[in-house]
């Protein structure tokens, strides 16, 4: 029986550049670092991980994507844009949420999400 999602993983071509983005730009905190090859960021009851890309796991990721919940989407997007982070989709609105799609250094989509109250 499945109990939960253990983690979401993005392969990356350059660990240092990915860390600068996920830690420096998005503010994630490393909770596990295995030889600078596999890094985990615990977020509540879930974990986001990055690992060195290889032939079986190339970049950018195509398929599933990670969505990070933020408290102030407008402010967060404005700050990231001012720091040079690229977006392939600006803020969009649905009946239940607002979201924007940032790109990490490998072009992986990172959905920034804010639920409506």
C-alpha positions, 0 to 999 in steps of 0.5 A: 500500500502506498502511504505517501510520496517519498520525494521528487527528484530533478537531475541537474547538469551542474550541482553548484549552479543548481544549489545557487538557484534552489538555495540562493534564489528559492531559499531551500535549506539542505537537509541531506548532502550525499557527496555533493551528488545527491542533495535533499530539501525537506519541506513539511512532509515531503522532500525535493531532491537534486542529483547529478544528471546522467544518460538515463536521467538527462536534463531538462526534465520532461514530464512531472514537475515540482510545485512549491507553495509560496505565501506571496506569489507576486512578491516572490516572482518580482524578486526572482525576476530582479535577480535574473531568474527566467520564467517561461510562463508568467503569473496565471490564475485559475479558480483555486490558485495562482501560479508562475513557471520559473526555470532552473539553470538546466531549464527545468520548470519550477512551478511557484504556486499560491492557493486562493483562500 
